[in-house]
Amino acid sequence: MLYKLNRKAAGLFLLSVCKMDRNEPSHTFSLWILVFVFFVSSAAEAQAVVMASPRLISSAPGDDVVLRCHLEPPVDIQALTVEWSKPDLRPDPWDPLRRVQYVHVHRNGGEVTDMKLRSYAGRTELLTEQLRHGNVSLKILNVTLADAARYRCFIPKLKSAVREATVQLVVDPYLIKPSTTETPLDPRNLTTREPQDQTNAAGGRSSLGILAASFCVLELLGGVCLWRHYKKNSLKDDSRRTWDPA
């Protein structure tokens, strides 16, 4: 769509238009196209809002989590600054100039590492390949109990009324992964298996009894059918003998 054109492509298009002969009709037409593209792009960006879904994420220590945040409708924001921070964390009294505790800052196509908290060094990743689709989700590697907090996703230069969203991360030390859960050996489990085995055996014996009874019923029905067939043939023979002229 037109609003997904990035500013770099628009700049290249403007450069090519400037090289055209201004007396040519195509020059004026191209300028109108460029103005239309910028208008549509700005209008779409103004309608986009920052959204977080889900707003609450639970994890266990050592997990890799993704704080999902995106723009709706999707807008290409590769040229914009994206800031992830912890708004509830108090500023460092020894560093009064740093009022915001940044977890990850993306600017000019890369990460600004000197602005982030030391505890998150080498543990955060922004899905940069998804920025063109308006996806600003943040991945935190090897979460710890200290990472449990409220996180703020902020796009300061976004031309929108809603430029930020928050995600709550809960780190539960008692949260056990299903894939790593091991069932301990419990004597009670061993004792409770015996009635189950007996039940299965009883069920097997009852199934054999039902099969045997069904077979007997089928034999009985078969015998009745044979007897009726034999009786019917006997009546036919008697009738033939009665009407025999000889």
C-alpha positions as CSV (number, residue, x, y, z in Angstrom):
1,M,0.0,0.0,0.0
2,L,1.0,3.6,-0.5
3,Y,1.5,4.5,3.2
4,K,4.0,1.7,3.5
5,L,6.5,3.4,1.3
6,N,9.5,4.3,3.4
7,R,11.0,7.7,3.4
8,K,14.2,6.5,1.8
9,A,12.3,5.4,-1.3
10,A,10.4,8.7,-1.3
11,G,13.7,10.6,-1.2
12,L,15.1,8.7,-4.1
13,F,11.9,9.4,-6.0
14,L,12.2,13.2,-5.2
15,L,15.8,13.2,-6.4
16,S,14.8,11.7,-9.7
17,V,12.0,14.2,-10.1
18,C,14.4,17.1,-9.5
19,K,16.6,15.9,-12.3
20,M,13.8,16.1,-14.8
21,D,13.3,19.0,-17.1
22,R,10.8,21.3,-15.4
23,N,9.3,22.3,-18.7
24,E,8.1,18.7,-19.3
25,P,4.5,17.8,-18.3
26,S,5.8,14.6,-16.6
27,H,7.7,16.8,-14.1
28,T,4.6,18.4,-12.8
29,F,2.7,15.1,-12.8
30,S,5.5,13.4,-10.8
31,L,5.5,16.2,-8.2
32,W,1.8,15.7,-7.7
33,I,2.3,12.0,-7.2
34,L,5.0,12.7,-4.6
35,V,2.8,15.1,-2.7
36,F,0.0,12.5,-2.8
37,V,2.2,9.8,-1.5
38,F,3.4,11.9,1.4
39,F,-0.1,13.0,2.2
40,V,-1.4,9.4,2.3
41,S,1.6,8.2,4.3
42,S,1.2,11.0,6.9
43,A,-2.6,10.4,7.2
44,A,-2.1,6.7,7.8
45,E,0.6,7.3,10.3
46,A,-1.7,9.7,12.2
47,Q,-4.4,7.0,12.4
48,A,-2.0,4.3,13.7
49,V,-2.0,3.6,17.4
50,V,0.5,1.7,19.6
51,M,-1.1,-1.4,21.1
52,A,0.2,-4.2,23.4
53,S,-1.3,-7.6,23.3
54,P,-1.3,-9.4,25.6
55,R,-0.8,-6.8,28.4
56,L,0.2,-9.5,31.0
57,I,2.9,-12.1,30.4
58,S,3.9,-14.8,32.8
59,S,7.2,-16.6,32.6
60,A,9.7,-18.6,34.7
61,P,13.3,-17.6,35.5
62,G,15.6,-18.5,32.6
63,D,12.9,-18.2,29.9
64,D,13.1,-16.1,26.8
65,V,10.0,-13.9,26.6
66,V,8.6,-11.5,23.9
67,L,6.8,-8.4,25.0
68,R,4.4,-8.0,22.1
69,C,3.7,-4.5,20.8
70,H,2.6,-3.3,17.4
71,L,0.9,-0.5,15.5
72,E,-2.6,-0.8,14.3
73,P,-3.1,-0.4,11.4
74,P,0.5,-1.5,10.4
75,V,2.8,1.4,9.5
76,D,6.4,1.3,8.4
77,I,8.4,2.8,11.2
78,Q,12.0,1.8,10.3
79,A,13.0,5.4,10.3
80,L,11.5,6.2,13.7
81,T,13.0,5.8,17.2
82,V,11.6,3.0,19.4
83,E,12.1,3.1,23.2
84,W,11.5,0.4,25.7
85,S,11.8,1.4,29.3
86,K,10.7,0.5,32.9
87,P,8.5,3.5,34.0
88,D,8.1,2.3,37.6
89,L,11.8,2.1,38.2
90,R,13.2,5.0,40.2
91,P,15.9,7.0,38.6
92,D,19.5,6.5,39.7
93,P,20.3,9.2,42.3
94,W,23.9,9.2,41.1
95,D,22.8,9.9,37.5
96,P,20.2,12.7,37.7
97,L,20.4,13.3,33.9
98,R,19.0,9.9,33.2
99,R,15.3,10.3,34.1
100,V,14.2,7.3,32.0
101,Q,15.4,3.8,32.7
102,Y,15.8,2.4,29.2
103,V,15.8,-1.3,28.5
104,H,16.2,-1.0,24.8
105,V,16.5,2.0,22.4
106,H,16.4,1.6,18.6
107,R,17.5,4.7,16.6
108,N,18.8,5.3,13.1
109,G,18.5,1.6,12.2
110,G,20.4,0.2,15.2
111,E,20.5,-0.2,19.0
112,V,21.8,2.6,21.3
113,T,23.6,0.5,23.8
114,D,25.0,3.3,26.0
115,M,21.5,4.3,27.1
116,K,20.2,1.0,28.4
117,L,20.4,-0.5,31.9
118,R,23.4,-2.6,32.6
119,S,21.4,-5.5,33.8
120,Y,19.9,-5.8,30.3
121,A,23.2,-5.7,28.4
122,G,23.2,-8.4,25.7
123,R,19.8,-9.7,26.7
124,T,17.3,-7.6,24.6
125,E,16.5,-7.9,20.9
126,L,14.1,-5.8,18.8
127,L,12.5,-7.6,15.8
128,T,14.0,-5.1,13.4
129,E,12.9,-7.1,10.3
130,Q,9.3,-6.5,11.5
131,L,9.5,-2.8,11.9
132,R,8.3,-2.3,8.3
133,H,5.1,-4.0,9.4
134,G,4.7,-1.9,12.5
135,N,5.8,-4.7,14.9
136,V,7.9,-3.2,17.7
137,S,7.9,-6.3,20.0
138,L,10.9,-6.7,22.4
139,K,12.6,-10.0,23.2
140,I,14.2,-10.5,26.6
141,L,16.6,-13.4,27.0
142,N,17.1,-15.4,30.2
143,V,14.7,-13.5,32.3
144,T,15.4,-13.1,36.1
145,L,13.2,-12.3,39.1
146,A,14.5,-8.7,38.8
147,D,13.0,-8.4,35.4
148,A,9.4,-8.7,36.7
149,A,8.0,-5.2,36.1
150,R,5.9,-3.0,33.9
151,Y,7.5,-2.2,30.5
152,R,6.7,0.8,28.4
153,C,6.9,0.9,24.6
154,F,7.1,4.4,23.3
155,I,7.6,5.9,19.8
156,P,8.2,9.6,20.4
157,K,8.1,10.8,16.8
158,L,5.0,8.9,15.8
159,K,2.3,11.3,14.5
160,S,-0.5,9.7,16.5
161,A,-2.6,10.4,19.6
162,V,-1.5,7.1,21.1
163,R,2.3,6.7,20.9
164,E,2.8,4.3,23.8
165,A,1.6,1.1,25.4
166,T,2.6,-0.9,28.5
167,V,3.1,-4.6,29.2
168,Q,3.3,-6.3,32.6
169,L,5.9,-9.1,33.0
170,V,5.4,-11.5,35.8
171,V,8.3,-13.9,36.6
172,D,7.1,-16.8,38.7
173,P,9.8,-19.0,40.3
174,Y,7.2,-21.7,40.8
175,L,6.1,-21.8,37.2
176,I,7.1,-25.2,35.9
177,K,7.4,-25.9,32.2
178,P,5.3,-28.9,31.1
179,S,8.2,-30.2,28.9
180,T,10.6,-30.3,31.8
181,T,8.1,-31.6,34.4
182,E,9.1,-35.0,35.8
183,T,6.7,-37.2,37.8
184,P,8.3,-38.4,41.0
185,L,8.1,-42.0,42.1
186,D,5.3,-42.2,44.7
187,P,4.4,-45.5,46.5
188,R,0.8,-44.4,46.5
189,N,0.9,-44.4,42.7
190,L,2.1,-48.0,42.7
191,T,-0.7,-49.1,45.1
192,T,-3.4,-47.4,43.1
193,R,-2.4,-49.1,40.0
194,E,-3.4,-52.6,41.3
195,P,-7.2,-52.0,41.4
196,Q,-6.9,-50.5,38.0
197,D,-5.2,-53.6,36.7
198,Q,-7.8,-55.8,38.4
199,T,-10.5,-53.7,36.9
200,N,-9.0,-54.1,33.5
201,A,-8.7,-57.8,34.0
202,A,-12.4,-58.0,35.1
203,G,-13.3,-55.9,32.1
204,G,-11.5,-58.4,29.9
205,R,-13.3,-61.3,31.5
206,S,-16.6,-59.6,31.2
207,S,-15.9,-58.9,27.5
208,L,-15.2,-62.6,26.9
209,G,-18.4,-63.6,28.7
210,I,-20.4,-61.2,26.5
211,L,-18.8,-62.7,23.4
212,A,-19.6,-66.2,24.5
213,A,-23.2,-65.3,25.3
214,S,-23.6,-63.6,22.0
215,F,-22.2,-66.7,20.2
216,C,-24.7,-68.9,22.1
217,V,-27.6,-66.6,21.1
218,L,-26.5,-66.7,17.4
219,E,-26.3,-70.5,17.6
220,L,-29.7,-70.7,19.1
221,L,-31.2,-68.4,16.4
222,G,-29.4,-70.4,13.7
223,G,-30.9,-73.6,15.1
224,V,-34.4,-72.1,15.2
225,C,-34.1,-70.9,11.6
226,L,-32.9,-74.4,10.5
227,W,-35.7,-76.1,12.3
228,R,-38.3,-73.8,10.7
229,H,-36.8,-74.4,7.3
230,Y,-36.8,-78.1,7.9
231,K,-40.4,-78.0,9.1
232,K,-41.5,-76.0,6.1
233,N,-39.9,-78.4,3.7
234,S,-41.6,-81.3,5.5
235,L,-45.0,-79.7,5.1
236,K,-44.4,-79.2,1.4
237,D,-43.4,-83.0,1.0
238,D,-46.6,-84.0,2.9
239,S,-48.8,-81.9,0.7
240,R,-47.2,-83.3,-2.4
241,R,-47.9,-86.8,-1.2
242,T,-51.5,-86.0,-0.4
243,W,-52.2,-84.6,-3.9
244,D,-50.2,-87.3,-5.7
245,P,-52.6,-89.0,-8.3
246,A,-50.8,-92.2,-8.0
